[in-house]
Amino acid sequence: MNNILVTGAGGQLGSSLVPKLRDLYGNSQVIATDIRQLDSEIAESGCFELLDATDAEAVGEAVESHQVGLIYHLAAILSATGERDPRHAWRINMSSLEAVLEVARHQGCAVFTPSSIGVFGSGTPKDLTPQDTVMQPTTMYGITKLAGELLCNYYHRKFGVDTRGVRYPGLISHGAPPGGGTTDWAVDIFYSAVEDGHYDCFLGPDTKLDMMYMPDAVSAAIAVMEADQDALEHRNAFNLTAMQLTPEMLSAEIQKHLPGFTIDYDIDPVRQAIADSWPDRIDDEAARKEWGWEPLFDIESMTKDMLGHLK
Ligand code: SER
């Protein structure tokens, strides 16, 4: 029982996490799964299976047949998509997590579940948002992520399942695109800068949010699962951040590399309201202290690396 299964492997995080897990633990040790057939490297470099993570029986069969000891449960609906169809977001996010936790409980697996800065709401302190604080999310995405954190804690306390997770900020990457989040602007801006020299941003120039470059997000997912259990006071889920960005700051950084780049603002009120309800800067001291979290990339090194890959 020592293989690793990843749900939502074709998504923004999964498509970077799976290759790294395969490098570390071996190609045949990592079973990538997704609800859609993938044509990418992920489907070819190791075992890939179609899997609907809301189907507990199917998850159970995959875990049993591949002798899985750790599940990275990444399949989820993000914030902006969730507001378009909140019932669908609730159903997918909660029923898949519940299915994975039940399988983990009966088959003795550990579970990693990504949570998000979306668990916070407008009543939360905005600057240096503490690990343990007021949590009253106003999006369906945030509600499912907060309920998910509590459910994971419950499965640990009640059934002894080794559940762990982190609250990711916006993730910036050049692999698979993000699937309908409020922080997607920080990825879109790079593609538009390289392709068109111009970006129309759906958030206002001063909207500040926590962000992280994908290599740090991948390292965090692996490090928290490898951390010594006894050192963990928190489990679900650790605040994590690497940088705080506004569209104005990131466009100025991109202009250092592409001087002709321009940005305009065409604000989407739904995503602006979501962003305004989230913190400006979260405090990730608990992750630093309990399992040694430390990001490698800041705005300068991330921008240079992103543009290097996209050009
Ligand atoms: N990136 C996510 C979103 O914007 C937040 O976790 O929905």
py3Dmol code that shows the C-alpha trace and the ligand (Angstrom):
import py3Dmol

protein = """\
ATOM      1  CA  MET A   1       0.000   0.000   0.000  1.00  0.00           C
ATOM      2  CA  ASN A   2       2.549   2.605  -0.945  1.00  0.00           C
ATOM      3  CA  ASN A   3       1.491   3.977  -4.303  1.00  0.00           C
ATOM      4  CA  ILE A   4       0.121   7.466  -4.862  1.00  0.00           C
ATOM      5  CA  LEU A   5      -3.144   8.329  -6.621  1.00  0.00           C
ATOM      6  CA  VAL A   6      -3.883  11.835  -7.908  1.00  0.00           C
ATOM      7  CA  THR A   7      -7.407  13.023  -8.778  1.00  0.00           C
ATOM      8  CA  GLY A   8      -7.800  15.977 -11.145  1.00  0.00           C
ATOM      9  CA  ALA A   9      -4.357  15.166 -12.557  1.00  0.00           C
ATOM     10  CA  GLY A  10      -4.968  17.174 -15.739  1.00  0.00           C
ATOM     11  CA  GLY A  11      -5.664  20.408 -13.859  1.00  0.00           C
ATOM     12  CA  GLN A  12      -3.342  23.340 -13.184  1.00  0.00           C
ATOM     13  CA  LEU A  13      -1.780  21.833 -10.044  1.00  0.00           C
ATOM     14  CA  GLY A  14      -1.999  18.148 -11.042  1.00  0.00           C
ATOM     15  CA  SER A  15      -0.201  18.589 -14.341  1.00  0.00           C
ATOM     16  CA  SER A  16       2.853  19.912 -12.465  1.00  0.00           C
ATOM     17  CA  LEU A  17       2.572  17.751  -9.351  1.00  0.00           C
ATOM     18  CA  VAL A  18       2.339  14.387 -11.169  1.00  0.00           C
ATOM     19  CA  PRO A  19       5.686  14.716 -13.043  1.00  0.00           C
ATOM     20  CA  LYS A  20       7.415  15.782  -9.832  1.00  0.00           C
ATOM     21  CA  LEU A  21       5.921  12.866  -7.858  1.00  0.00           C
ATOM     22  CA  ARG A  22       6.999  10.486 -10.646  1.00  0.00           C
ATOM     23  CA  ASP A  23      10.553  11.878 -10.529  1.00  0.00           C
ATOM     24  CA  LEU A  24      10.681  11.351  -6.782  1.00  0.00           C
ATOM     25  CA  TYR A  25       8.834   8.084  -6.293  1.00  0.00           C
ATOM     26  CA  GLY A  26       8.950   6.376  -9.721  1.00  0.00           C
ATOM     27  CA  ASN A  27       6.667   6.449 -12.785  1.00  0.00           C
ATOM     28  CA  SER A  28       4.737   3.318 -11.948  1.00  0.00           C
ATOM     29  CA  GLN A  29       4.178   4.424  -8.340  1.00  0.00           C
ATOM     30  CA  VAL A  30       2.016   7.412  -9.304  1.00  0.00           C
ATOM     31  CA  ILE A  31      -1.464   6.794 -10.711  1.00  0.00           C
ATOM     32  CA  ALA A  32      -2.798   9.890 -12.450  1.00  0.00           C
ATOM     33  CA  THR A  33      -6.596  10.099 -12.775  1.00  0.00           C
ATOM     34  CA  ASP A  34      -8.995  12.633 -14.254  1.00  0.00           C
ATOM     35  CA  ILE A  35     -12.603  12.788 -15.373  1.00  0.00           C
ATOM     36  CA  ARG A  36     -11.335  13.582 -18.883  1.00  0.00           C
ATOM     37  CA  GLN A  37      -8.992  11.660 -21.121  1.00  0.00           C
ATOM     38  CA  LEU A  38      -5.613  13.429 -21.184  1.00  0.00           C
ATOM     39  CA  ASP A  39      -3.360  13.569 -24.230  1.00  0.00           C
ATOM     40  CA  SER A  40      -0.505  15.023 -22.292  1.00  0.00           C
ATOM     41  CA  GLU A  41       2.769  13.591 -21.069  1.00  0.00           C
ATOM     42  CA  ILE A  42       0.971  12.654 -17.838  1.00  0.00           C
ATOM     43  CA  ALA A  43      -1.073   9.982 -19.573  1.00  0.00           C
ATOM     44  CA  GLU A  44       2.003   8.564 -21.268  1.00  0.00           C
ATOM     45  CA  SER A  45       4.725   8.715 -18.630  1.00  0.00           C
ATOM     46  CA  GLY A  46       2.963   6.381 -16.182  1.00  0.00           C
ATOM     47  CA  CYS A  47      -0.373   4.866 -15.263  1.00  0.00           C
ATOM     48  CA  PHE A  48      -3.421   6.983 -16.175  1.00  0.00           C
ATOM     49  CA  GLU A  49      -7.073   6.137 -15.483  1.00  0.00           C
ATOM     50  CA  LEU A  50     -10.349   7.872 -16.148  1.00  0.00           C
ATOM     51  CA  LEU A  51     -11.952   8.401 -12.754  1.00  0.00           C
ATOM     52  CA  ASP A  52     -14.974  10.316 -11.510  1.00  0.00           C
ATOM     53  CA  ALA A  53     -13.848  11.266  -7.990  1.00  0.00           C
ATOM     54  CA  THR A  54     -17.465  11.676  -6.830  1.00  0.00           C
ATOM     55  CA  ASP A  55     -17.985   7.929  -7.418  1.00  0.00           C
ATOM     56  CA  ALA A  56     -16.832   6.363  -4.130  1.00  0.00           C
ATOM     57  CA  GLU A  57     -17.018   2.834  -5.513  1.00  0.00           C
ATOM     58  CA  ALA A  58     -14.793   3.698  -8.479  1.00  0.00           C
ATOM     59  CA  VAL A  59     -12.317   5.544  -6.229  1.00  0.00           C
ATOM     60  CA  GLY A  60     -12.270   2.516  -3.902  1.00  0.00           C
ATOM     61  CA  GLU A  61     -11.566   0.125  -6.790  1.00  0.00           C
ATOM     62  CA  ALA A  62      -8.737   2.280  -8.132  1.00  0.00           C
ATOM     63  CA  VAL A  63      -7.169   2.560  -4.674  1.00  0.00           C
ATOM     64  CA  GLU A  64      -7.432  -1.174  -4.070  1.00  0.00           C
ATOM     65  CA  SER A  65      -6.214  -2.337  -7.457  1.00  0.00           C
ATOM     66  CA  HIS A  66      -3.200  -0.006  -7.456  1.00  0.00           C
ATOM     67  CA  GLN A  67      -2.340  -0.505  -3.783  1.00  0.00           C
ATOM     68  CA  VAL A  68      -2.563   3.181  -3.029  1.00  0.00           C
ATOM     69  CA  GLY A  69      -1.374   4.546   0.325  1.00  0.00           C
ATOM     70  CA  LEU A  70      -1.661   8.287  -0.401  1.00  0.00           C
ATOM     71  CA  ILE A  71      -4.315  10.209  -2.329  1.00  0.00           C
ATOM     72  CA  TYR A  72      -3.717  13.735  -3.636  1.00  0.00           C
ATOM     73  CA  HIS A  73      -7.315  14.847  -4.112  1.00  0.00           C
ATOM     74  CA  LEU A  74      -7.046  17.815  -6.465  1.00  0.00           C
ATOM     75  CA  ALA A  75     -10.322  17.624  -8.442  1.00  0.00           C
ATOM     76  CA  ALA A  76     -12.463  20.677  -7.609  1.00  0.00           C
ATOM     77  CA  ILE A  77     -14.488  23.554  -9.062  1.00  0.00           C
ATOM     78  CA  LEU A  78     -12.795  26.968  -8.509  1.00  0.00           C
ATOM     79  CA  SER A  79     -14.273  30.252  -7.312  1.00  0.00           C
ATOM     80  CA  ALA A  80     -15.489  32.027 -10.469  1.00  0.00           C
ATOM     81  CA  THR A  81     -16.879  28.872 -12.085  1.00  0.00           C
ATOM     82  CA  GLY A  82     -18.481  28.006  -8.749  1.00  0.00           C
ATOM     83  CA  GLU A  83     -20.449  31.266  -8.718  1.00  0.00           C
ATOM     84  CA  ARG A  84     -21.924  30.464 -12.145  1.00  0.00           C
ATOM     85  CA  ASP A  85     -23.377  27.186 -10.879  1.00  0.00           C
ATOM     86  CA  PRO A  86     -23.135  27.035  -7.069  1.00  0.00           C
ATOM     87  CA  ARG A  87     -25.062  23.770  -6.681  1.00  0.00           C
ATOM     88  CA  HIS A  88     -22.723  22.041  -9.097  1.00  0.00           C
ATOM     89  CA  ALA A  89     -19.706  23.398  -7.168  1.00  0.00           C
ATOM     90  CA  TRP A  90     -21.133  22.117  -3.873  1.00  0.00           C
ATOM     91  CA  ARG A  91     -21.923  18.721  -5.342  1.00  0.00           C
ATOM     92  CA  ILE A  92     -18.552  18.164  -7.033  1.00  0.00           C
ATOM     93  CA  ASN A  93     -16.362  19.585  -4.272  1.00  0.00           C
ATOM     94  CA  MET A  94     -18.149  17.972  -1.336  1.00  0.00           C
ATOM     95  CA  SER A  95     -19.147  14.609  -2.785  1.00  0.00           C
ATOM     96  CA  SER A  96     -15.689  13.954  -4.222  1.00  0.00           C
ATOM     97  CA  LEU A  97     -13.995  14.812  -0.922  1.00  0.00           C
ATOM     98  CA  GLU A  98     -16.440  12.680   1.016  1.00  0.00           C
ATOM     99  CA  ALA A  99     -15.864   9.758  -1.367  1.00  0.00           C
ATOM    100  CA  VAL A 100     -12.068  10.063  -1.078  1.00  0.00           C
ATOM    101  CA  LEU A 101     -12.161  10.308   2.723  1.00  0.00           C
ATOM    102  CA  GLU A 102     -14.418   7.250   3.045  1.00  0.00           C
ATOM    103  CA  VAL A 103     -12.114   5.214   0.823  1.00  0.00           C
ATOM    104  CA  ALA A 104      -9.090   6.461   2.791  1.00  0.00           C
ATOM    105  CA  ARG A 105     -10.748   5.490   6.042  1.00  0.00           C
ATOM    106  CA  HIS A 106     -11.510   1.943   4.919  1.00  0.00           C
ATOM    107  CA  GLN A 107      -8.293   1.332   2.996  1.00  0.00           C
ATOM    108  CA  GLY A 108      -5.827   3.105   5.295  1.00  0.00           C
ATOM    109  CA  CYS A 109      -4.680   5.939   2.978  1.00  0.00           C
ATOM    110  CA  ALA A 110      -3.318   9.371   3.807  1.00  0.00           C
ATOM    111  CA  VAL A 111      -5.058  12.270   2.018  1.00  0.00           C
ATOM    112  CA  PHE A 112      -3.793  15.656   0.789  1.00  0.00           C
ATOM    113  CA  THR A 113      -6.539  18.192   0.001  1.00  0.00           C
ATOM    114  CA  PRO A 114      -5.771  21.681  -1.254  1.00  0.00           C
ATOM    115  CA  SER A 115      -7.703  24.408   0.497  1.00  0.00           C
ATOM    116  CA  SER A 116      -7.488  28.080  -0.431  1.00  0.00           C
ATOM    117  CA  ILE A 117      -7.365  31.727   0.601  1.00  0.00           C
ATOM    118  CA  GLY A 118     -11.017  31.505  -0.525  1.00  0.00           C
ATOM    119  CA  VAL A 119     -11.947  30.164   2.928  1.00  0.00           C
ATOM    120  CA  PHE A 120     -11.632  33.710   4.277  1.00  0.00           C
ATOM    121  CA  GLY A 121     -14.341  36.335   4.006  1.00  0.00           C
ATOM    122  CA  SER A 122     -14.747  40.066   4.480  1.00  0.00           C
ATOM    123  CA  GLY A 123     -14.895  39.727   8.306  1.00  0.00           C
ATOM    124  CA  THR A 124     -11.367  38.264   8.342  1.00  0.00           C
ATOM    125  CA  PRO A 125      -8.358  40.515   9.145  1.00  0.00           C
ATOM    126  CA  LYS A 126      -6.968  41.435   5.716  1.00  0.00           C
ATOM    127  CA  ASP A 127      -3.304  41.929   6.533  1.00  0.00           C
ATOM    128  CA  LEU A 128      -1.231  39.108   8.007  1.00  0.00           C
ATOM    129  CA  THR A 129      -4.377  37.019   8.214  1.00  0.00           C
ATOM    130  CA  PRO A 130      -3.752  34.568  11.064  1.00  0.00           C
ATOM    131  CA  GLN A 131      -3.787  30.802  10.687  1.00  0.00           C
ATOM    132  CA  ASP A 132      -6.738  30.562  13.075  1.00  0.00           C
ATOM    133  CA  THR A 133      -9.190  33.427  12.621  1.00  0.00           C
ATOM    134  CA  VAL A 134     -12.705  34.471  11.554  1.00  0.00           C
ATOM    135  CA  MET A 135     -13.758  32.400   8.528  1.00  0.00           C
ATOM    136  CA  GLN A 136     -16.975  33.401   6.845  1.00  0.00           C
ATOM    137  CA  PRO A 137     -16.494  32.878   3.108  1.00  0.00           C
ATOM    138  CA  THR A 138     -19.116  34.352   0.794  1.00  0.00           C
ATOM    139  CA  THR A 139     -18.435  32.245  -2.312  1.00  0.00           C
ATOM    140  CA  MET A 140     -19.665  28.690  -2.794  1.00  0.00           C
ATOM    141  CA  TYR A 141     -16.066  27.707  -3.526  1.00  0.00           C
ATOM    142  CA  GLY A 142     -14.931  29.133  -0.168  1.00  0.00           C
ATOM    143  CA  ILE A 143     -17.806  27.447   1.640  1.00  0.00           C
ATOM    144  CA  THR A 144     -16.887  24.045   0.171  1.00  0.00           C
ATOM    145  CA  LYS A 145     -13.190  24.550   0.968  1.00  0.00           C
ATOM    146  CA  LEU A 146     -13.922  25.521   4.577  1.00  0.00           C
ATOM    147  CA  ALA A 147     -16.358  22.626   4.993  1.00  0.00           C
ATOM    148  CA  GLY A 148     -13.667  20.420   3.432  1.00  0.00           C
ATOM    149  CA  GLU A 149     -11.065  21.531   5.989  1.00  0.00           C
ATOM    150  CA  LEU A 150     -13.484  20.717   8.798  1.00  0.00           C
ATOM    151  CA  LEU A 151     -14.407  17.373   7.256  1.00  0.00           C
ATOM    152  CA  CYS A 152     -10.739  16.431   6.897  1.00  0.00           C
ATOM    153  CA  ASN A 153     -10.118  17.357  10.552  1.00  0.00           C
ATOM    154  CA  TYR A 154     -13.138  15.266  11.510  1.00  0.00           C
ATOM    155  CA  TYR A 155     -11.864  12.202   9.641  1.00  0.00           C
ATOM    156  CA  HIS A 156      -8.523  12.582  11.371  1.00  0.00           C
ATOM    157  CA  ARG A 157      -9.989  12.972  14.856  1.00  0.00           C
ATOM    158  CA  LYS A 158     -12.754  10.401  14.553  1.00  0.00           C
ATOM    159  CA  PHE A 159     -11.204   7.735  12.325  1.00  0.00           C
ATOM    160  CA  GLY A 160      -7.469   8.436  12.496  1.00  0.00           C
ATOM    161  CA  VAL A 161      -7.128   9.205   8.762  1.00  0.00           C
ATOM    162  CA  ASP A 162      -3.868  11.079   8.085  1.00  0.00           C
ATOM    163  CA  THR A 163      -5.431  14.118   6.397  1.00  0.00           C
ATOM    164  CA  ARG A 164      -3.299  17.165   5.601  1.00  0.00           C
ATOM    165  CA  GLY A 165      -3.678  20.251   3.458  1.00  0.00           C
ATOM    166  CA  VAL A 166      -2.634  23.800   2.680  1.00  0.00           C
ATOM    167  CA  ARG A 167      -4.508  27.007   1.891  1.00  0.00           C
ATOM    168  CA  TYR A 168      -3.067  27.898  -1.502  1.00  0.00           C
ATOM    169  CA  PRO A 169      -3.025  31.454  -2.744  1.00  0.00           C
ATOM    170  CA  GLY A 170      -3.398  32.133  -6.486  1.00  0.00           C
ATOM    171  CA  LEU A 171      -1.118  29.772  -8.418  1.00  0.00           C
ATOM    172  CA  ILE A 172       0.926  31.053 -11.357  1.00  0.00           C
ATOM    173  CA  SER A 173       2.109  28.523 -13.923  1.00  0.00           C
ATOM    174  CA  HIS A 174       2.874  27.934 -17.587  1.00  0.00           C
ATOM    175  CA  GLY A 175       1.511  24.362 -17.743  1.00  0.00           C
ATOM    176  CA  ALA A 176      -2.191  23.521 -17.825  1.00  0.00           C
ATOM    177  CA  PRO A 177      -4.320  26.682 -17.444  1.00  0.00           C
ATOM    178  CA  PRO A 178      -6.221  27.399 -14.225  1.00  0.00           C
ATOM    179  CA  GLY A 179      -9.861  26.352 -14.371  1.00  0.00           C
ATOM    180  CA  GLY A 180     -11.977  29.416 -13.664  1.00  0.00           C
ATOM    181  CA  GLY A 181     -10.538  31.109 -10.588  1.00  0.00           C
ATOM    182  CA  THR A 182     -10.463  34.728  -9.417  1.00  0.00           C
ATOM    183  CA  THR A 183      -6.661  34.707  -9.422  1.00  0.00           C
ATOM    184  CA  ASP A 184      -6.455  33.554 -13.086  1.00  0.00           C
ATOM    185  CA  TRP A 185      -5.525  37.107 -14.148  1.00  0.00           C
ATOM    186  CA  ALA A 186      -1.990  36.500 -12.829  1.00  0.00           C
ATOM    187  CA  VAL A 187      -1.592  33.665 -15.362  1.00  0.00           C
ATOM    188  CA  ASP A 188      -3.559  35.234 -18.250  1.00  0.00           C
ATOM    189  CA  ILE A 189      -1.449  38.402 -18.076  1.00  0.00           C
ATOM    190  CA  PHE A 190       1.703  36.474 -19.052  1.00  0.00           C
ATOM    191  CA  TYR A 191       0.107  34.736 -22.047  1.00  0.00           C
ATOM    192  CA  SER A 192      -1.400  38.015 -23.290  1.00  0.00           C
ATOM    193  CA  ALA A 193       1.868  39.884 -22.732  1.00  0.00           C
ATOM    194  CA  VAL A 194       3.802  37.403 -24.859  1.00  0.00           C
ATOM    195  CA  GLU A 195       1.129  36.875 -27.543  1.00  0.00           C
ATOM    196  CA  ASP A 196      -0.427  40.372 -27.886  1.00  0.00           C
ATOM    197  CA  GLY A 197       1.758  42.774 -25.897  1.00  0.00           C
ATOM    198  CA  HIS A 198      -1.419  43.867 -24.109  1.00  0.00           C
ATOM    199  CA  TYR A 199      -3.758  42.621 -21.356  1.00  0.00           C
ATOM    200  CA  ASP A 200      -7.274  43.652 -20.351  1.00  0.00           C
ATOM    201  CA  CYS A 201      -7.442  42.795 -16.662  1.00  0.00           C
ATOM    202  CA  PHE A 202     -10.731  41.756 -15.047  1.00  0.00           C
ATOM    203  CA  LEU A 203      -9.614  43.017 -11.588  1.00  0.00           C
ATOM    204  CA  GLY A 204      -8.780  46.614 -10.692  1.00  0.00           C
ATOM    205  CA  PRO A 205      -5.148  47.866 -10.642  1.00  0.00           C
ATOM    206  CA  ASP A 206      -4.793  47.915  -6.833  1.00  0.00           C
ATOM    207  CA  THR A 207      -6.433  44.595  -6.005  1.00  0.00           C
ATOM    208  CA  LYS A 208      -3.869  42.838  -3.858  1.00  0.00           C
ATOM    209  CA  LEU A 209      -3.886  39.053  -3.437  1.00  0.00           C
ATOM    210  CA  ASP A 210      -1.471  36.384  -2.263  1.00  0.00           C
ATOM    211  CA  MET A 211       0.202  34.421  -5.065  1.00  0.00           C
ATOM    212  CA  MET A 212       2.703  31.606  -5.544  1.00  0.00           C
ATOM    213  CA  TYR A 213       4.713  30.192  -8.438  1.00  0.00           C
ATOM    214  CA  MET A 214       3.908  26.574  -9.294  1.00  0.00           C
ATOM    215  CA  PRO A 215       7.270  24.986  -8.350  1.00  0.00           C
ATOM    216  CA  ASP A 216       6.738  26.245  -4.787  1.00  0.00           C
ATOM    217  CA  ALA A 217       3.146  24.961  -4.752  1.00  0.00           C
ATOM    218  CA  VAL A 218       4.334  21.505  -5.814  1.00  0.00           C
ATOM    219  CA  SER A 219       7.122  21.438  -3.202  1.00  0.00           C
ATOM    220  CA  ALA A 220       4.629  22.426  -0.511  1.00  0.00           C
ATOM    221  CA  ALA A 221       2.222  19.599  -1.391  1.00  0.00           C
ATOM    222  CA  ILE A 222       5.041  17.076  -1.139  1.00  0.00           C
ATOM    223  CA  ALA A 223       6.686  18.575   1.968  1.00  0.00           C
ATOM    224  CA  VAL A 224       3.515  18.727   4.044  1.00  0.00           C
ATOM    225  CA  MET A 225       2.804  15.044   3.342  1.00  0.00           C
ATOM    226  CA  GLU A 226       6.377  14.080   4.228  1.00  0.00           C
ATOM    227  CA  ALA A 227       6.419  16.139   7.433  1.00  0.00           C
ATOM    228  CA  ASP A 228       6.764  14.421  10.778  1.00  0.00           C
ATOM    229  CA  GLN A 229       3.214  13.872  12.134  1.00  0.00           C
ATOM    230  CA  ASP A 230       4.288  14.682  15.676  1.00  0.00           C
ATOM    231  CA  ALA A 231       5.435  18.165  14.674  1.00  0.00           C
ATOM    232  CA  LEU A 232       2.029  19.075  13.213  1.00  0.00           C
ATOM    233  CA  GLU A 233      -0.291  21.130  15.369  1.00  0.00           C
ATOM    234  CA  HIS A 234      -2.443  22.079  12.395  1.00  0.00           C
ATOM    235  CA  ARG A 235      -3.349  19.730   9.581  1.00  0.00           C
ATOM    236  CA  ASN A 236      -6.206  21.143   7.524  1.00  0.00           C
ATOM    237  CA  ALA A 237      -5.067  23.503   6.392  1.00  0.00           C
ATOM    238  CA  PHE A 238      -1.879  25.603   6.547  1.00  0.00           C
ATOM    239  CA  ASN A 239      -1.858  29.221   5.358  1.00  0.00           C
ATOM    240  CA  LEU A 240       0.721  29.523   2.562  1.00  0.00           C
ATOM    241  CA  THR A 241       1.951  32.493   0.599  1.00  0.00           C
ATOM    242  CA  ALA A 242       4.968  33.514  -1.445  1.00  0.00           C
ATOM    243  CA  MET A 243       4.208  37.056  -2.688  1.00  0.00           C
ATOM    244  CA  GLN A 244       1.445  39.650  -2.739  1.00  0.00           C
ATOM    245  CA  LEU A 245       0.613  41.035  -6.168  1.00  0.00           C
ATOM    246  CA  THR A 246      -1.643  43.671  -7.677  1.00  0.00           C
ATOM    247  CA  PRO A 247      -2.211  43.860 -11.452  1.00  0.00           C
ATOM    248  CA  GLU A 248      -0.310  47.166 -11.444  1.00  0.00           C
ATOM    249  CA  MET A 249       2.730  45.647  -9.709  1.00  0.00           C
ATOM    250  CA  LEU A 250       2.877  42.598 -11.954  1.00  0.00           C
ATOM    251  CA  SER A 251       2.425  44.614 -15.149  1.00  0.00           C
ATOM    252  CA  ALA A 252       5.310  46.902 -14.082  1.00  0.00           C
ATOM    253  CA  GLU A 253       7.495  43.834 -13.508  1.00  0.00           C
ATOM    254  CA  ILE A 254       6.570  42.396 -16.942  1.00  0.00           C
ATOM    255  CA  GLN A 255       7.402  45.776 -18.548  1.00  0.00           C
ATOM    256  CA  LYS A 256      10.978  45.420 -17.319  1.00  0.00           C
ATOM    257  CA  HIS A 257      11.280  42.467 -19.729  1.00  0.00           C
ATOM    258  CA  LEU A 258       8.778  43.591 -22.394  1.00  0.00           C
ATOM    259  CA  PRO A 259       8.917  47.399 -22.432  1.00  0.00           C
ATOM    260  CA  GLY A 260       6.066  47.727 -24.960  1.00  0.00           C
ATOM    261  CA  PHE A 261       3.598  45.784 -22.798  1.00  0.00           C
ATOM    262  CA  THR A 262       0.402  47.662 -21.888  1.00  0.00           C
ATOM    263  CA  ILE A 263      -2.484  46.905 -19.535  1.00  0.00           C
ATOM    264  CA  ASP A 264      -6.077  48.149 -19.403  1.00  0.00           C
ATOM    265  CA  TYR A 265      -8.825  47.377 -16.936  1.00  0.00           C
ATOM    266  CA  ASP A 266     -12.187  45.900 -17.817  1.00  0.00           C
ATOM    267  CA  ILE A 267     -13.473  44.992 -14.382  1.00  0.00           C
ATOM    268  CA  ASP A 268     -15.714  41.979 -13.883  1.00  0.00           C
ATOM    269  CA  PRO A 269     -17.892  42.858 -10.857  1.00  0.00           C
ATOM    270  CA  VAL A 270     -18.359  39.217  -9.800  1.00  0.00           C
ATOM    271  CA  ARG A 271     -14.648  38.389  -9.652  1.00  0.00           C
ATOM    272  CA  GLN A 272     -13.798  41.831  -8.224  1.00  0.00           C
ATOM    273  CA  ALA A 273     -16.237  41.235  -5.344  1.00  0.00           C
ATOM    274  CA  ILE A 274     -14.689  37.824  -4.695  1.00  0.00           C
ATOM    275  CA  ALA A 275     -11.164  39.270  -4.673  1.00  0.00           C
ATOM    276  CA  ASP A 276     -12.244  42.108  -2.372  1.00  0.00           C
ATOM    277  CA  SER A 277     -13.554  39.584   0.151  1.00  0.00           C
ATOM    278  CA  TRP A 278     -10.179  37.757   0.324  1.00  0.00           C
ATOM    279  CA  PRO A 279      -7.106  38.808   2.348  1.00  0.00           C
ATOM    280  CA  ASP A 280      -4.314  41.063   1.023  1.00  0.00           C
ATOM    281  CA  ARG A 281      -1.621  39.053   2.781  1.00  0.00           C
ATOM    282  CA  ILE A 282      -1.904  35.920   4.860  1.00  0.00           C
ATOM    283  CA  ASP A 283       0.462  34.896   7.635  1.00  0.00           C
ATOM    284  CA  ASP A 284       2.088  31.527   6.918  1.00  0.00           C
ATOM    285  CA  GLU A 285       4.133  31.314  10.119  1.00  0.00           C
ATOM    286  CA  ALA A 286       2.494  28.027  11.221  1.00  0.00           C
ATOM    287  CA  ALA A 287       3.643  26.243   8.033  1.00  0.00           C
ATOM    288  CA  ARG A 288       7.142  27.703   8.398  1.00  0.00           C
ATOM    289  CA  LYS A 289       7.365  26.585  11.998  1.00  0.00           C
ATOM    290  CA  GLU A 290       5.662  23.194  11.846  1.00  0.00           C
ATOM    291  CA  TRP A 291       7.153  21.776   8.632  1.00  0.00           C
ATOM    292  CA  GLY A 292       9.750  24.202   7.368  1.00  0.00           C
ATOM    293  CA  TRP A 293       7.780  25.904   4.557  1.00  0.00           C
ATOM    294  CA  GLU A 294       9.847  28.432   2.632  1.00  0.00           C
ATOM    295  CA  PRO A 295       9.066  29.607  -0.914  1.00  0.00           C
ATOM    296  CA  LEU A 296      11.891  29.962  -3.444  1.00  0.00           C
ATOM    297  CA  PHE A 297      10.265  32.352  -5.932  1.00  0.00           C
ATOM    298  CA  ASP A 298       9.398  36.044  -5.540  1.00  0.00           C
ATOM    299  CA  ILE A 299       7.912  38.442  -8.110  1.00  0.00           C
ATOM    300  CA  GLU A 300      11.239  39.025  -9.892  1.00  0.00           C
ATOM    301  CA  SER A 301      12.388  35.419 -10.192  1.00  0.00           C
ATOM    302  CA  MET A 302       8.888  34.151 -11.002  1.00  0.00           C
ATOM    303  CA  THR A 303       8.343  36.735 -13.772  1.00  0.00           C
ATOM    304  CA  LYS A 304      11.724  36.004 -15.339  1.00  0.00           C
ATOM    305  CA  ASP A 305      11.089  32.262 -15.274  1.00  0.00           C
ATOM    306  CA  MET A 306       7.498  32.533 -16.604  1.00  0.00           C
ATOM    307  CA  LEU A 307       8.539  34.740 -19.527  1.00  0.00           C
ATOM    308  CA  GLY A 308      11.520  32.504 -20.255  1.00  0.00           C
ATOM    309  CA  HIS A 309       9.176  29.518 -20.628  1.00  0.00           C
ATOM    310  CA  LEU A 310       6.486  31.312 -22.624  1.00  0.00           C
ATOM    311  CA  LYS A 311       8.797  33.064 -25.073  1.00  0.00           C
TER     312      LYS A 311
END
"""
ligand_1 = """\
7
LIG
N -7.087 30.267 -7.342
C -8.329 30.033 -6.673
C -9.433 30.796 -7.272
O -9.185 31.914 -7.690
C -8.230 30.394 -5.223
O -7.824 29.309 -4.496
O -10.527 30.338 -7.280
"""
view = py3Dmol.view(width=600, height=400)
view.addModel(protein, "pdb")
view.setStyle({"model": 0}, {"cartoon": {"style": "trace"}})
view.addModel(ligand_1, "xyz")
view.setStyle({"model": 1}, {"stick": {}})
view.zoomTo()
view.show()
